[in-house]
């Protein structure tokens, strides 16, 4: 378990730009070291803000997009192309503008896909896809992602792991269906904490006043069942990227301001 590191930016726009720059650097370094890179994307306003900032960054061309594997931390179990799906929003924000290899874009199944409306079967199918991509050097049935990004919800949820629900208690499966989520839509697919913790680095994104209590709770030693964000950490690094509003209830000694 890596100790969380915190970096606080003045506002959400600066946070998105800085996070995009960090991500470009990590991907380029991974590609230089291993030939390819693997990133897990997150949805929501902060995840999509980061992708939009990356799309407008002049440095984006430093990435060899054809050697990048993209996965998702969770997905709303809706029909293909639905505007609420994370992959639809990601395509709009960035993916359609860069030369990705379609075979390396691993979207979670849609509710009108080959698994039909069975979210549990779709989750098992995504778990199998992850397992097939995991090499012999991996630490389990998922690839060792270079960076796994998560938005933090006002209730401390990450991906679609909500406080007290069965998915956050899962310790064996890497992907599960979620039923009765408190945030619409109620049916989702999500990576579990077991899969999340396989990543080299986990980045948690939180911006806005509505995230302040969640950040304070998750970083105060709360348990992962009550505060799922507290259980999200990487093998080598756990990085919280916040803006001033989201960090407003944290003790100042916990973080350092971002360097402009």
Phi and psi restraints in degrees (value plus and minus 20) as a CYANA .aco file:
   2 UNK   PHI    -111.9   -71.9
   2 UNK   PSI     122.2   162.2
   3 UNK   PHI     -91.2   -51.2
   3 UNK   PSI     111.5   151.5
   4 UNK   PHI     -81.0   -41.0
   4 UNK   PSI     117.0   157.0
   5 UNK   PHI    -130.2   -90.2
   5 UNK   PSI     120.4   160.4
   6 UNK   PHI    -139.4   -99.4
   6 UNK   PSI     114.6   154.6
   7 UNK   PHI    -149.6  -109.6
   7 UNK   PSI     108.6   148.6
   8 UNK   PHI    -136.5   -96.5
   8 UNK   PSI     108.6   148.6
   9 UNK   PHI    -127.6   -87.6
   9 UNK   PSI     141.8   181.8
  10 UNK   PHI     -83.1   -43.1
  10 UNK   PSI     -63.6   -23.6
  11 UNK   PHI    -167.5  -127.5
  11 UNK   PSI     155.8   195.8
  12 UNK   PHI     -88.2   -48.2
  12 UNK   PSI     -49.9    -9.9
  13 UNK   PHI     -87.1   -47.1
  13 UNK   PSI     -65.9   -25.9
  14 UNK   PHI     -84.3   -44.3
  14 UNK   PSI     -58.2   -18.2
  15 UNK   PHI     -81.0   -41.0
  15 UNK   PSI     -65.0   -25.0
  16 UNK   PHI     -82.9   -42.9
  16 UNK   PSI     -63.5   -23.5
  17 UNK   PHI     -85.3   -45.3
  17 UNK   PSI     -62.8   -22.8
  18 UNK   PHI     -87.7   -47.7
  18 UNK   PSI     -59.9   -19.9
  19 UNK   PHI     -85.3   -45.3
  19 UNK   PSI     -58.7   -18.7
  20 UNK   PHI     -82.4   -42.4
  20 UNK   PSI     -62.0   -22.0
  21 UNK   PHI     -84.2   -44.2
  21 UNK   PSI     -60.5   -20.5
  22 UNK   PHI     -80.8   -40.8
  22 UNK   PSI     -63.5   -23.5
  23 UNK   PHI     -86.0   -46.0
  23 UNK   PSI     -62.4   -22.4
  24 UNK   PHI     -76.9   -36.9
  24 UNK   PSI     -66.3   -26.3
  25 UNK   PHI     -81.2   -41.2
  25 UNK   PSI     -64.5   -24.5
  26 UNK   PHI     -84.2   -44.2
  26 UNK   PSI     -62.2   -22.2
  27 UNK   PHI     -87.2   -47.2
  27 UNK   PSI     -64.6   -24.6
  28 UNK   PHI     -81.8   -41.8
  28 UNK   PSI     -62.5   -22.5
  29 UNK   PHI     -83.5   -43.5
  29 UNK   PSI     -63.5   -23.5
  30 UNK   PHI     -84.3   -44.3
  30 UNK   PSI     -61.6   -21.6
  31 UNK   PHI     -85.4   -45.4
  31 UNK   PSI     -56.6   -16.6
  32 UNK   PHI     -87.9   -47.9
  32 UNK   PSI     -53.1   -13.1
  33 UNK   PHI    -104.3   -64.3
  33 UNK   PSI     -65.1   -25.1
  34 UNK   PHI    -137.7   -97.7
  34 UNK   PSI     -22.4    17.6
  35 UNK   PHI      72.0   112.0
  35 UNK   PSI     -41.3    -1.3
  36 UNK   PHI    -170.3  -130.3
  36 UNK   PSI     152.2   192.2
  37 UNK   PHI    -158.9  -118.9
  37 UNK   PSI     136.7   176.7
  38 UNK   PHI    -153.9  -113.9
  38 UNK   PSI     103.7   143.7
  39 UNK   PHI    -150.5  -110.5
  39 UNK   PSI     119.6   159.6
  40 UNK   PHI    -125.7   -85.7
  40 UNK   PSI     103.0   143.0
  41 UNK   PHI    -111.7   -71.7
  41 UNK   PSI     137.5   177.5
  42 UNK   PHI    -144.7  -104.7
  42 UNK   PSI     133.0   173.0
  43 UNK   PHI    -114.2   -74.2
  43 UNK   PSI    -176.0  -136.0
  44 UNK   PHI      60.3   100.3
  44 UNK   PSI     154.8   194.8
  45 UNK   PHI     -85.8   -45.8
  45 UNK   PSI     -55.1   -15.1
  46 UNK   PHI     -97.4   -57.4
  46 UNK   PSI     -59.5   -19.5
  47 UNK   PHI     -83.8   -43.8
  47 UNK   PSI     -63.9   -23.9
  48 UNK   PHI     -90.9   -50.9
  48 UNK   PSI     -51.5   -11.5
  49 UNK   PHI     -84.3   -44.3
  49 UNK   PSI     -59.1   -19.1
  50 UNK   PHI     -84.0   -44.0
  50 UNK   PSI     -64.0   -24.0
  51 UNK   PHI     -84.4   -44.4
  51 UNK   PSI     -59.4   -19.4
  52 UNK   PHI     -85.1   -45.1
  52 UNK   PSI     -59.7   -19.7
  53 UNK   PHI     -85.0   -45.0
  53 UNK   PSI     -57.0   -17.0
  54 UNK   PHI     -86.7   -46.7
  54 UNK   PSI     -59.5   -19.5
  55 UNK   PHI     -82.2   -42.2
  55 UNK   PSI     -54.1   -14.1
  56 UNK   PHI    -112.7   -72.7
  56 UNK   PSI     -20.4    19.6
  57 UNK   PHI    -100.0   -60.0
  57 UNK   PSI     110.2   150.2
  58 UNK   PHI     -82.1   -42.1
  58 UNK   PSI     -42.4    -2.4
  59 UNK   PHI    -100.3   -60.3
  59 UNK   PSI     -24.5    15.5
  60 UNK   PHI     -81.6   -41.6
  60 UNK   PSI     -46.6    -6.6
  61 UNK   PHI     -93.7   -53.7
  61 UNK   PSI     -26.3    13.7
  62 UNK   PHI     -91.6   -51.6
  62 UNK   PSI     -41.1    -1.1
  63 UNK   PHI    -101.7   -61.7
  63 UNK   PSI     115.5   155.5
  64 UNK   PHI    -107.5   -67.5
  64 UNK   PSI      75.1   115.1
  65 UNK   PHI     -84.9   -44.9
  65 UNK   PSI     -43.7    -3.7
  66 UNK   PHI     -94.0   -54.0
  66 UNK   PSI     -32.4     7.6
  67 UNK   PHI    -135.9   -95.9
  67 UNK   PSI      14.4    54.4
  68 UNK   PHI    -142.3  -102.3
  68 UNK   PSI     105.1   145.1
  69 UNK   PHI    -114.8   -74.8
  69 UNK   PSI     109.7   149.7
  70 UNK   PHI    -135.5   -95.5
  70 UNK   PSI     111.4   151.4
  71 UNK   PHI    -145.1  -105.1
  71 UNK   PSI     153.0   193.0
  72 UNK   PHI    -145.5  -105.5
  72 UNK   PSI     125.7   165.7
  73 UNK   PHI     -97.9   -57.9
  73 UNK   PSI     -49.8    -9.8
  74 UNK   PHI    -182.7  -142.7
  74 UNK   PSI     150.8   190.8
  75 UNK   PHI    -174.4  -134.4
  75 UNK   PSI     126.0   166.0
  76 UNK   PHI     -98.2   -58.2
  76 UNK   PSI     107.9   147.9
  77 UNK   PHI    -102.0   -62.0
  77 UNK   PSI      62.4   102.4
  78 UNK   PHI    -150.6  -110.6
  78 UNK   PSI     149.5   189.5
  79 UNK   PHI     -83.2   -43.2
  79 UNK   PSI     133.7   173.7
  80 UNK   PHI     -73.4   -33.4
  80 UNK   PSI     113.1   153.1
  81 UNK   PHI      65.3   105.3
  81 UNK   PSI     -25.6    14.4
  82 UNK   PHI     -79.0   -39.0
  82 UNK   PSI     114.1   154.1
  83 UNK   PHI     -83.9   -43.9
  83 UNK   PSI     -35.7     4.3
  84 UNK   PHI    -107.0   -67.0
  84 UNK   PSI     -31.1     8.9
  85 UNK   PHI     -90.9   -50.9
  85 UNK   PSI     120.3   160.3
  86 UNK   PHI     -80.1   -40.1
  86 UNK   PSI     -59.4   -19.4
  87 UNK   PHI     -87.1   -47.1
  87 UNK   PSI     -56.4   -16.4
  88 UNK   PHI     -81.8   -41.8
  88 UNK   PSI     -65.0   -25.0
  89 UNK   PHI     -88.0   -48.0
  89 UNK   PSI     -56.3   -16.3
  90 UNK   PHI     -87.1   -47.1
  90 UNK   PSI     -58.5   -18.5
  91 UNK   PHI     -82.8   -42.8
  91 UNK   PSI     -61.0   -21.0
  92 UNK   PHI     -87.3   -47.3
  92 UNK   PSI     -60.2   -20.2
  93 UNK   PHI     -95.4   -55.4
  93 UNK   PSI     -55.7   -15.7
  94 UNK   PHI    -170.1  -130.1
  94 UNK   PSI     -68.4   -28.4
  95 UNK   PHI     -81.1   -41.1
  95 UNK   PSI     -55.2   -15.2
  96 UNK   PHI     -92.1   -52.1
  96 UNK   PSI     -30.8     9.2
  97 UNK   PHI    -119.9   -79.9
  97 UNK   PSI     -22.7    17.3
  98 UNK   PHI    -146.3  -106.3
  98 UNK   PSI     132.9   172.9
  99 UNK   PHI    -102.9   -62.9
  99 UNK   PSI      48.1    88.1
 100 UNK   PHI     -94.0   -54.0
 100 UNK   PSI     134.9   174.9
 101 UNK   PHI    -103.3   -63.3
 101 UNK   PSI      94.8   134.8
 102 UNK   PHI     -74.4   -34.4
 102 UNK   PSI     -50.3   -10.3
 103 UNK   PHI     -89.9   -49.9
 103 UNK   PSI     -35.1     4.9
 104 UNK   PHI    -125.7   -85.7
 104 UNK   PSI      -9.9    30.1
 105 UNK   PHI    -123.3   -83.3
 105 UNK   PSI      84.1   124.1
 106 UNK   PHI    -120.9   -80.9
 106 UNK   PSI      57.1    97.1
 107 UNK   PHI     -91.2   -51.2
 107 UNK   PSI     127.0   167.0
 108 UNK   PHI     -92.2   -52.2
 108 UNK   PSI     130.8   170.8
 109 UNK   PHI     -79.8   -39.8
 109 UNK   PSI     129.8   169.8
 110 UNK   PHI    -114.7   -74.7
 110 UNK   PSI     144.6   184.6
 111 UNK   PHI     -93.4   -53.4
 111 UNK   PSI     -30.9     9.1
 112 UNK   PHI    -132.1   -92.1
 112 UNK   PSI       2.5    42.5
 113 UNK   PHI    -111.2   -71.2
 113 UNK   PSI    -179.0  -139.0
 114 UNK   PHI     -90.0   -50.0
 114 UNK   PSI     -34.7     5.3
 115 UNK   PHI    -115.9   -75.9
 115 UNK   PSI     -18.4    21.6
 116 UNK   PHI      43.8    83.8
 116 UNK   PSI    -164.2  -124.2
 117 UNK   PHI    -115.2   -75.2
 117 UNK   PSI       2.9    42.9
 118 UNK   PHI    -114.6   -74.6
 118 UNK   PSI      75.9   115.9
 119 UNK   PHI     -84.2   -44.2
 119 UNK   PSI     -53.3   -13.3
 120 UNK   PHI     -89.4   -49.4
 120 UNK   PSI     -60.3   -20.3
 121 UNK   PHI     -86.6   -46.6
 121 UNK   PSI     -58.5   -18.5
 122 UNK   PHI     -83.6   -43.6
 122 UNK   PSI     -59.9   -19.9
 123 UNK   PHI     -84.1   -44.1
 123 UNK   PSI     -62.7   -22.7
 124 UNK   PHI     -83.2   -43.2
 124 UNK   PSI     -56.8   -16.8
 125 UNK   PHI     -85.1   -45.1
 125 UNK   PSI     -59.8   -19.8
 126 UNK   PHI     -89.0   -49.0
 126 UNK   PSI     -57.5   -17.5
 127 UNK   PHI     -80.4   -40.4
 127 UNK   PSI     -59.9   -19.9
 128 UNK   PHI     -86.1   -46.1
 128 UNK   PSI     -57.1   -17.1
 129 UNK   PHI     -85.4   -45.4
 129 UNK   PSI     -61.2   -21.2
 130 UNK   PHI     -82.6   -42.6
 130 UNK   PSI     -64.6   -24.6
 131 UNK   PHI     -82.6   -42.6
 131 UNK   PSI     -58.1   -18.1
 132 UNK   PHI     -90.5   -50.5
 132 UNK   PSI     -43.2    -3.2
 133 UNK   PHI    -107.7   -67.7
 133 UNK   PSI     -33.3     6.7
 134 UNK   PHI     -97.7   -57.7
 134 UNK   PSI     105.8   145.8
 135 UNK   PHI    -105.0   -65.0
 135 UNK   PSI     156.3   196.3
 136 UNK   PHI     -84.7   -44.7
 136 UNK   PSI     -41.0    -1.0
 137 UNK   PHI    -106.1   -66.1
 137 UNK   PSI     -22.4    17.6
 138 UNK   PHI     -95.8   -55.8
 138 UNK   PSI     146.6   186.6
 139 UNK   PHI    -115.3   -75.3
 139 UNK   PSI      -9.0    31.0
 140 UNK   PHI     146.9   186.9
 140 UNK   PSI    -181.4  -141.4
 141 UNK   PHI    -101.9   -61.9
 141 UNK   PSI       5.3    45.3
 142 UNK   PHI    -158.3  -118.3
 142 UNK   PSI     135.1   175.1
 143 UNK   PHI     -83.1   -43.1
 143 UNK   PSI     135.3   175.3
 144 UNK   PHI    -103.9   -63.9
 144 UNK   PSI      70.0   110.0
 145 UNK   PHI     -79.4   -39.4
 145 UNK   PSI     121.7   161.7
 146 UNK   PHI     -90.1   -50.1
 146 UNK   PSI     -66.4   -26.4
 147 UNK   PHI    -159.1  -119.1
 147 UNK   PSI     111.5   151.5
 148 UNK   PHI    -141.6  -101.6
 148 UNK   PSI      98.0   138.0
 149 UNK   PHI    -122.4   -82.4
 149 UNK   PSI     122.9   162.9
 150 UNK   PHI    -158.1  -118.1
 150 UNK   PSI     111.9   151.9
 151 UNK   PHI    -102.7   -62.7
 151 UNK   PSI     127.5   167.5
 152 UNK   PHI    -124.8   -84.8
 152 UNK   PSI     103.3   143.3
 153 UNK   PHI    -102.4   -62.4
 153 UNK   PSI     142.6   182.6
 154 UNK   PHI     -79.1   -39.1
 154 UNK   PSI     -41.5    -1.5
 155 UNK   PHI    -117.4   -77.4
 155 UNK   PSI      -9.9    30.1
 156 UNK   PHI      58.5    98.5
 156 UNK   PSI     -10.8    29.2
 157 UNK   PHI     -91.3   -51.3
 157 UNK   PSI     129.0   169.0
 158 UNK   PHI    -150.0  -110.0
 158 UNK   PSI     129.8   169.8
 159 UNK   PHI      28.7    68.7
 159 UNK   PSI    -150.7  -110.7
 160 UNK   PHI    -136.4   -96.4
 160 UNK   PSI      21.2    61.2
 161 UNK   PHI    -119.8   -79.8
 161 UNK   PSI      81.5   121.5
 162 UNK   PHI    -118.8   -78.8
 162 UNK   PSI     128.6   168.6
 163 UNK   PHI     -70.8   -30.8
 163 UNK   PSI     110.8   150.8
 164 UNK   PHI      54.9    94.9
 164 UNK   PSI     -31.1     8.9
 165 UNK   PHI     -97.5   -57.5
 165 UNK   PSI     138.7   178.7
 166 UNK   PHI     -75.7   -35.7
 166 UNK   PSI     -54.7   -14.7
 167 UNK   PHI     -80.3   -40.3
 167 UNK   PSI     -54.9   -14.9
 168 UNK   PHI     -95.4   -55.4
 168 UNK   PSI     -34.6     5.4
 169 UNK   PHI    -112.1   -72.1
 169 UNK   PSI     -27.8    12.2
 170 UNK   PHI     -87.3   -47.3
 170 UNK   PSI     109.6   149.6
 171 UNK   PHI    -141.4  -101.4
 171 UNK   PSI     -26.8    13.2
 172 UNK   PHI    -131.3   -91.3
 172 UNK   PSI     -70.5   -30.5
 173 UNK   PHI     -96.6   -56.6
 173 UNK   PSI     133.2   173.2
 174 UNK   PHI    -115.5   -75.5
 174 UNK   PSI     -42.3    -2.3
 175 UNK   PHI    -159.9  -119.9
 175 UNK   PSI     115.8   155.8
 176 UNK   PHI    -157.9  -117.9
 176 UNK   PSI     136.9   176.9
 177 UNK   PHI    -101.0   -61.0
 177 UNK   PSI     126.4   166.4
 178 UNK   PHI    -137.5   -97.5
 178 UNK   PSI     109.7   149.7
 179 UNK   PHI    -144.2  -104.2
 179 UNK   PSI     115.6   155.6
 180 UNK   PHI      55.4    95.4
 180 UNK   PSI      13.1    53.1
 181 UNK   PHI     -81.8   -41.8
 181 UNK   PSI     122.5   162.5
 182 UNK   PHI     -92.7   -52.7
 182 UNK   PSI     -31.6     8.4
 183 UNK   PHI    -133.3   -93.3
 183 UNK   PSI     109.5   149.5
 184 UNK   PHI     -88.8   -48.8
 184 UNK   PSI     130.9   170.9
 185 UNK   PHI     -94.7   -54.7
 185 UNK   PSI     135.5   175.5
 186 UNK   PHI     -92.6   -52.6
 186 UNK   PSI     -40.7    -0.7
 187 UNK   PHI    -125.9   -85.9
 187 UNK   PSI     107.3   147.3
 188 UNK   PHI    -165.6  -125.6
 188 UNK   PSI     153.1   193.1
 189 UNK   PHI    -145.9  -105.9
 189 UNK   PSI     120.3   160.3
 190 UNK   PHI    -167.3  -127.3
 190 UNK   PSI     127.6   167.6
 191 UNK   PHI     -87.2   -47.2
 191 UNK   PSI     130.7   170.7
 192 UNK   PHI    -113.6   -73.6
 192 UNK   PSI     151.8   191.8
 193 UNK   PHI     -81.2   -41.2
 193 UNK   PSI     -51.3   -11.3
 194 UNK   PHI     -78.9   -38.9
 194 UNK   PSI     -64.8   -24.8
 195 UNK   PHI     -91.4   -51.4
 195 UNK   PSI     -61.5   -21.5
 196 UNK   PHI     -79.0   -39.0
 196 UNK   PSI     -61.2   -21.2
 197 UNK   PHI     -94.5   -54.5
 197 UNK   PSI     -23.2    16.8
 198 UNK   PHI     -98.6   -58.6
 198 UNK   PSI     -35.4     4.6
 199 UNK   PHI     -90.3   -50.3
 199 UNK   PSI     126.5   166.5
 200 UNK   PHI     -82.7   -42.7
 200 UNK   PSI     -67.2   -27.2
 201 UNK   PHI    -149.0  -109.0
 201 UNK   PSI     116.4   156.4
 202 UNK   PHI    -134.6   -94.6
 202 UNK   PSI     105.5   145.5
 203 UNK   PHI    -131.8   -91.8
 203 UNK   PSI     106.7   146.7
 204 UNK   PHI    -128.4   -88.4
 204 UNK   PSI     106.2   146.2
 205 UNK   PHI    -128.0   -88.0
 205 UNK   PSI     108.1   148.1
 206 UNK   PHI    -165.4  -125.4
 206 UNK   PSI     102.0   142.0
 207 UNK   PHI    -160.3  -120.3
 207 UNK   PSI     120.2   160.2
 208 UNK   PHI      87.5   127.5
 208 UNK   PSI     132.5   172.5
 209 UNK   PHI     -81.3   -41.3
 209 UNK   PSI     -49.7    -9.7
 210 UNK   PHI     -90.7   -50.7
 210 UNK   PSI     -28.9    11.1
 211 UNK   PHI    -121.3   -81.3
 211 UNK   PSI     -23.0    17.0
 212 UNK   PHI     -83.7   -43.7
 212 UNK   PSI     -67.9   -27.9
 213 UNK   PHI     -86.4   -46.4
 213 UNK   PSI     -56.9   -16.9
 214 UNK   PHI     -83.7   -43.7
 214 UNK   PSI     -64.8   -24.8
 215 UNK   PHI     -83.0   -43.0
 215 UNK   PSI     -63.6   -23.6
 216 UNK   PHI     -83.6   -43.6
 216 UNK   PSI     -60.8   -20.8
 217 UNK   PHI     -87.9   -47.9
 217 UNK   PSI     -67.4   -27.4
 218 UNK   PHI     -84.1   -44.1
 218 UNK   PSI     -50.5   -10.5
 219 UNK   PHI    -117.2   -77.2
 219 UNK   PSI     -12.5    27.5
 220 UNK   PHI    -119.4   -79.4
 220 UNK   PSI     -15.9    24.1
 221 UNK   PHI      78.4   118.4
 221 UNK   PSI      -7.0    33.0
 222 UNK   PHI     -85.6   -45.6
 222 UNK   PSI     135.0   175.0
 223 UNK   PHI     -97.1   -57.1
 223 UNK   PSI     134.7   174.7
 224 UNK   PHI     -91.0   -51.0
 224 UNK   PSI     -42.8    -2.8
 225 UNK   PHI     -89.7   -49.7
 225 UNK   PSI     -61.6   -21.6
 226 UNK   PHI    -101.9   -61.9
 226 UNK   PSI     -49.6    -9.6
 227 UNK   PHI    -158.1  -118.1
 227 UNK   PSI      64.7   104.7
 228 UNK   PHI     -73.3   -33.3
 228 UNK   PSI     -52.4   -12.4
 229 UNK   PHI     -79.5   -39.5
 229 UNK   PSI     -47.3    -7.3
 230 UNK   PHI     -87.7   -47.7
 230 UNK   PSI     -42.4    -2.4
 231 UNK   PHI    -116.3   -76.3
 231 UNK   PSI     -16.6    23.4
 232 UNK   PHI    -115.8   -75.8
 232 UNK   PSI      90.3   130.3
 233 UNK   PHI    -170.4  -130.4
 233 UNK   PSI     135.6   175.6
 234 UNK   PHI    -118.3   -78.3
 234 UNK   PSI     146.9   186.9
 235 UNK   PHI     -86.9   -46.9
 235 UNK   PSI     -60.9   -20.9
 236 UNK   PHI    -127.4   -87.4
 236 UNK   PSI     -51.3   -11.3
 237 UNK   PHI    -175.0  -135.0
 237 UNK   PSI     120.7   160.7
 238 UNK   PHI    -144.5  -104.5
 238 UNK   PSI      97.6   137.6
 239 UNK   PHI    -141.5  -101.5
 239 UNK   PSI     102.2   142.2
 240 UNK   PHI    -117.2   -77.2
 240 UNK   PSI     103.7   143.7
 241 UNK   PHI    -133.0   -93.0
 241 UNK   PSI      96.0   136.0
 242 UNK   PHI    -149.7  -109.7
 242 UNK   PSI     144.4   184.4
 243 UNK   PHI    -124.9   -84.9
 243 UNK   PSI     154.3   194.3
 244 UNK   PHI     -76.2   -36.2
 244 UNK   PSI     -59.6   -19.6
 245 UNK   PHI     -85.7   -45.7
 245 UNK   PSI     -63.4   -23.4
 246 UNK   PHI     -89.9   -49.9
 246 UNK   PSI     -45.8    -5.8
 247 UNK   PHI    -112.7   -72.7
 247 UNK   PSI     -15.2    24.8
 248 UNK   PHI     -86.2   -46.2
 248 UNK   PSI     -40.1    -0.1
 249 UNK   PHI    -126.0   -86.0
 249 UNK   PSI     -11.4    28.6
 250 UNK   PHI    -110.3   -70.3
 250 UNK   PSI     123.4   163.4
 251 UNK   PHI     -80.8   -40.8
 251 UNK   PSI     117.0   157.0
 252 UNK   PHI     -78.7   -38.7
 252 UNK   PSI     -50.1   -10.1
 253 UNK   PHI     -89.5   -49.5
 253 UNK   PSI     -32.0     8.0
 254 UNK   PHI     -97.4   -57.4
 254 UNK   PSI     -41.8    -1.8
 255 UNK   PHI    -158.2  -118.2
 255 UNK   PSI     145.6   185.6
 256 UNK   PHI    -139.3   -99.3
 256 UNK   PSI     121.9   161.9
 257 UNK   PHI     -83.5   -43.5
 257 UNK   PSI     130.8   170.8
 258 UNK   PHI     -91.3   -51.3
 258 UNK   PSI     126.0   166.0
 259 UNK   PHI    -101.8   -61.8
 259 UNK   PSI     109.1   149.1
